[in-house]
Amino acid sequence: MHTTNVRIPKYVTIKNTLIKKIENGTYLPGDAIPSDNELMRSLGVSKSTITQALKNLEAEGYIIRQQGKGSFVTDRSKSRLVLSLYLCPMEQGEEQFWISLIDEFNNSNQGFSVNATFLSNEKAPLRDSLLQSFASGNAPDILSLDGPDVAYWAYMNSLLPFDDYMEPSFLNSFMKQIIQQGSYEGKLYHLGYTESTLCILYNKELFKRLQIRIPANITEAWSWEEFLSICSLIREKTSLPYPLLMDSGRGLSPKSGEWNSYSGLPFILQNMGSFFSEDLTKTNGFINSASSVAAMQWLGDLFHKYHYTHIENISASFPDNFAMSLSLPSAYFQSLKNSENVGIIPLPKGLQAATPHGSWGLCMSRQTKNPIQCCQFIQYVFTIQNQLKISKYTGIPVLKEIYEVMDNFNTVSNNTNILFSQLHHSSFTRPQTPAYPFFSKQFAYAYYNIASGMDAQKEMDRLAELVDDHLFRHNYYQMPTHFVERSM
């Protein structure tokens, strides 16, 4: 397993180091830890980094800071329980939502409190941060994960399943896709607090002027051929550099996280291609089959042959100067703050309809000593009130009851109905295998290379070779002995 060049935020590393010294008895209750200046000198970091680390230590109940005197280790046997939570907000404004929710929870006298650490995939890969936390024994009690990464962390025995701690009546309140995404080997490890799909956003005024047919529902979705003809019309009738923005103008990069897989894989399924063998032990003959390669060639042509879309970042064009964009629904809901000229069209369909789903959710760390309290907080996150608040950022609820509320009060627009319909009728769950993070990373490079004009068959053959070698070297991710023993 490759864990070099871990780029975890410095204040988190310092906090975890001090926690370890407190828990192993290097610093006892009542002891003063080194002063801010001493820590700055010994660790070679800035004042602000030390301050942030110590604030987090105090919030988690490990120390108390006294003005003019220093920081002292608390007696945690007498202090209020504090759960640690790692969050990776993905949407604009989402961090403030979590801060407000946690403050409300902590003020509700539950007998314990929650302290959040916000991590960013852009500053340091979340996977690297979590690997270091689990390896050092300082994993958070609760953590957020992207849905397709659940199988990897469950396989690594890093997560504690919810099955023994949550009532079936609570779990039955979730949409089936959420439960499916969060499960691995028959156990539920992850509850998605958001949902997502892939759609086309369009410029209402431009489409009206060009008299472009606007599909009103998923059964009227454009074919691939009609989509190409519309791109050609936009190219002919406008001066826009591209008929289609990629990811609201962000473009395509091999390092753009999950976007390449999320936006590319559905077109393979639409063309009757596939990713893995049924038992998830092989990709050769599947991801590089004729149908899969033809789909990737079609996508690649949009970039380098027709120049209908782009690799470079031109996100300043959205939402004021664009025709169409391949986007997540969150881009639509964010655009509503500044413009009413953006609408939603279902994803074009090939030989069949296929749209991705899945997003971020909450998990329990197997290192937590307080699973009951963890579940109590997680259930608080999923109250109707809190889910209505977070759905303002994503637009797609995860609880069945919210759909009923929306229907009863006629609050579902045609745009939102398209998203719901895709989710219910054509969505697929990305491969639930511990190999998925590696597969997705390699697929991102293959897609980028194909978009840049490289041979689609060669790139997909190379992808299959890399992934199958990875599977072989990891013994096809057969269940670890320690996991089997815990399950017996």
N, C-alpha and C positions, 0 to 999 in steps of 0.2 A: 504494500500500500504506500502510495507516494504522499508524504506529508511534509516535504521540505518547503522552504519559503513561505511559511505560514504568516499571514499578514493580519493578525488580530489587533484591534485597537489597543494602544499602549496602556490606557487607563484600566482596561479589562484585565490585561496581563498582570499589572501591578496589584490590582484588587485581589485577583486569584492567588498571587504569591503571598500576600499578607494574610488572606483567609487560611491558607495552608499552614502558615506559621502560628496562627492563633489556634487552629484545630489540633496541631501536633504538640502544643504546649510550649512552643518557643516564647510566645507572649501569653501570659496568664491573665485571668480577670483582674482588673485594677492596674495592670502594667501600662506604662506609657509606651507607645510605639515611637519610632524615630520621628523627629520633627519634620515639617515640610521641607525645610532647607537641607536637612540631612538626607532625606529621601531623594531630593533633587540631585544632590551631589553624588550619592552612591549609585543612583540608577541612571543618571545622565539624561534626565527628562525635564520638561518645562514645569513651571509653577502650576499652570492651568491643568496639566495632565495629572499631577499629584492631587490637586484640589478635586478634580472629577472622580478620581479613584477613591479618595477618602469620603466624599459625599455619598458615593454608592455603598461603601462599607458601613457608614452610619445609617443609611436608609435600610440596609439589610440587618441592622441590629448588632453588628460585630464591634463597633466602637462608639464612643460618645466624644464629641469634640467640644472642648471648653475654651472659650475665648481667652487668649493670653496665657493659657496653661499648656495646651497640647491636646493630643488624641489618646484616649484611654480605652483599653479592652473592656467590654461589658461582660457581665455574668449572664450568658445566654440561657442558663437553666432557670433564671428568674424573669427573663424578658419575653415579650410577646413574639410569637412565631411569625417569621417573615418568609414568604415564598419568593424565590427568584424566578424571573420570567425573561426569556430572550425573545425579542420580537424583531422582525425584519419588515417594516412597512414598505409597501410597494406603490401605493397610490398617493397622489397629492392630498395632503390634509389628513392622511390616515394616522400619522403619529399623534396628532392632537386628539383624535378620537380615542386612541388608547390611553393617553394621559388622563383625559376626562373620565373615561370608564373606570380606570384603576383608582383614581381619586374618590369617585363615588363609592366604589366597593370598599375601599379602606375606611371611609367615613361611616360605613353602615354597621359597624360594631359586630363583625363576624367572628371575633375572637382571634383573628390573625390578619395579616396584611400582605400585600403583594408589591414587590419592587421590580420594575422593568428596566432592562438594559436594551437599548435600541442599537441594532447592528445594521450595517448597510452592505449589500452585495457589491456595490460600486467601489467602496473603500477597501473592503477585505472580503474574500469569498466566505459566505456563511458556513460552508462545509468545513473550511479550514478552521474557523473559529470554534465550531462545535467539536471537531476532532481533538483540538487541544484541550478544550474544557472536559470532555469525557476522559481523555487520557490522563489528565492531572487529577481526576476525581472531583473536579469542581463544576460538574455539569449543572445547569439550572434545573429547578423543579419542573418547570413548564417551558416549552419552546415552540416557536412557530417553524413549520416546514412547508415547502412546496409539495403538493400532493404526490407527484411522481417520484419524489425522493424517499417516501415512507418505507418502501420495501428494503432499501439499502440500510436505513438506520434500524429497522426492525430486525433484519438479518444480523446486524452487528450487535444485537442484544442490548441496544442503547435505549430502547423505548419500553414502557410499561403499558400493556394493553388496558383498554377501558372496560373490557367485558365484565370483570368481577367487581367493578366499582360504580357502575351506572345502571339505572333501571331500564329495562326494555322499553317502557313507555316513553322515556326521554329520548332514547336512541331512535325509536320509531317516528319521532317528530321530524326527522331529517329526510330530505329527498334521497331517493335510492342511490343516485350518483355519488352523493357525499359519502355514504357508507361504503360503497364499492371502491371509491378512490382511497379511502383510509384504511382498508383491510389488507392483511397479508397473512397467508397461510391460515386462514380461518379466524384470525383475531383482528380486532379493531384497535388501531393505534393512533388515529388521526381524525379530527373533526374539522372539516373545512368551514371557516367563518365567512368565506366569500365563494362565489362561483363565477365562471367565466365561459366565454365561447369566442368564436372568431367571426367577424362580420365585415361588410363593406360599408364605410361611411361615405356619404355623397353630398355634394353641393346642390341644395334644392333649387336655387335660382338658375344655376347653369344647366341642370338637367331639364328644367322646364323650358328654357330657351332653346336647347338642342332637341327637345321632344324625345328624350330617351325614355324607354319603357322602364318603369319602376316596379319591380316585383312587390306585391302587397303581402305575400306570405311565402313560406318555404316551398310550397308546391309550384309557385311561379318563378322560382330562382332561375337566374340565367344559366344557360349551358356554357361550357368553356368556349365554344365557338361564338356565341352571342357576346360573351364578355370581351373576346378579342376584337370583335367588330365595333363594340362601343369604345374600347381604347383607341381604335383607329379613328373613329369619328371625332373623339375629343382631341386627338393629335392634329387632325385636319382643321378643326373649327376654332381652336384656341391657341394661345401663345404659351400655355403652361409647359414647363420643361418636361413633365411626365404626366400621363393620364392617371396613374395610380401612385399614391404615396405608399411607401412600405413602412408599416408600424408608425403611422401618423407622422411620417417624414424622418424617422430616426434611421431608416435604411437597414442594411444587413451587415452584420459583423460576426465573425466566428467567436467573438467574446461577448456577445449580447445576451448571455444567460440562456433562458429556455425559449426565447422568441423563435429562433430558427426552427426548432423542433415543433413548437406549438403551431407555427404558421405553415410549415412544410409537410408534416406527416399526414394531415387530412387529405391532401391532394393525391397521395399514394393510395390511400384507401378508396378515394373516389374513383380511381382508375383500376380498382379491383386488385391492387397490389397488397403487400403485407410487410411486416417488420421482422418478426421472429417466427420460429417454428411453434407449434401449439404448446409444446412443453418448455418453451423459452430457453432452449439449450443451443440454438443455432440460428444464425441470420443468413448464411450463404444459401442462395436459392429462394430467398424471401425478400430481403431488403434490396437485393440486386437482381430480382427477377425482371423479365421483360416489361411487365406492367408497372413495376415500381420505377424502373429506369425511365420509361416513357413519361411518367408523371413528373419526374425530376427534370427531364429534358424540356418539358413544356414550361415548367417554372423557370428554368434557366433562360429560355428564349425570351421571357418577359423582360429580362435584364439586358442581356448582351446582344440579342438578335433584333428585337423590336424596339428596345429602349422605352418600353412602356412603364417601367419602374426603375428603381435606383438602389445602389449600394451605399452611396455617401449620405451623410446626415444633412437633411434640409428641413428639419423640423420647424423652422421659422415659418414655413409655408402653411402650416396647419394651425387653426381652421379657416384662416382668412383668404388664402390664395391656393385653392386646390379643387380638383374635380372629384376624385375618389381616393379612399385610403383603406388599405387592409389593416384593420385595427382590432384592439380589444374593446369591449363595451365601455370600459372605464373612460376611454378617450371621448366617447360620445357624451357621457354624463358630465365630464369636466368641461367640454365645449359649450354645454348649455349655459354655463355661467356668463359667457360673453357673446354667444351667438345663437340664434334660432334658425340658422340657415343650414344646419347639419341634420341629415336623416340617416336611417339605417336600412340597408338592403341585405337580405340573406346571402350567405356565402355561395358563390357559383357552384354548380354541381356537375360532376363528370358522368361516368356510367352509373353512379349511385351517389346519394347524398352522404356526406360524412363531415362532422364538425367536432373539434376538440372540446373538452371540458376539463374542469379541475383547477384548483388554485390553492391558496395558502390556508393553513389550519393550525390547530393547537394539538400538541402531543404531551404526554407525561414522560419525563426522564426516568429510566430504571434506577437512577441513583437517588431519586427523591425518597425521603423518609416519611413523607406526609401525603400519600396518594388520595386520601379522603378529602383533605383540604384542597388539593389540586383540582379534584373533580368538582368540588363546591364552587371554586372560582370559575372553572370552565363552563359550568352550567349557568352561572351568572352572565357570562359573555353571550350565551345563547337565549337569553330572554327575548321575547317578542320586541320589547322596546329597544334593546341594544342592537338587535338584528336590523330593525328598521333604520336605525341610525347609520350603521355601517353600510347598508345597501345603498345609501345616498352616494357612496364613493364608487360602488361597483354596479349597482342597478339590478343585480341578480341575487335574490334571497336564497337561503339554504334550508329554511324551514317550510314545511308544507303549509302550515297555517297562514303564513304571510301571503301566499298566493291566493288563499281563500279570502283574506281580508281585502286584498287588492281587487279581486273580482267583485266582491260584495259592494264595494264603494266606487266601482267603475273607475279605478285609478290607473288601469293598465292602458297605455297608449299603443298604437299600432306598432311603433318602433320597439317598444318593450315586448309586445306579443311575439315579434319575430325572434327575439333572443330566447324567450321562454320556449317557443316552438322548436327551435334548433336544439335546445338543451333536452327537451323531452323526446324528440323523434329521430334525431340523427347524430347524437353525441356519442363519442367513444372515449374510453379510459385509456390513457397511454400505458404501455406495457408495464405490468406490475412485477418487476424483477429487480433484484439488487444491482443488476448490471445496467439499469437504465441511466444513471448519471453518466457513466462512461459512454454508453451508446449515444446519449443526447449530445454530449460534447463532441464526439467524433462526427455525428450527423451534421452538427453546426458547421464544421469545417468543410465537409463534403458539399453541403448546400451552397456555402459561400464560394467554393471553388467552381461549382457548376454555374452559378450566377455570374462568375467572372469569365466564363467562356471555356472552361476545361471540359474534357470529355465526360459525359454523365455516366456511361457504363464503367469506365475506369475508376471514377471516383466512388461509385457505389460498390464496385468489387473490392476496392481498397477498404471501404468502410466495413464490409462484411468480414474481410480478413482480420482487421483489427479487433472487431467485437468478438468474433469467434475465438481468436487467440486469448482475449481477455477472459472469456468464459472458461476456456480450457485451463488457464493458469489459476483460476479460482474454483476449480473442481465443479464447474457449472452451478456454483452457489447452492450446493447441497446443504441441508440444515446443519449448522454447527452442533457438535456434541453437547456443549454446555447448554444450548437452547433446548435440545431434545430432552435433556435431563430435567430441566426446569419445567417442561411441559408434561412430564409423566406423572 
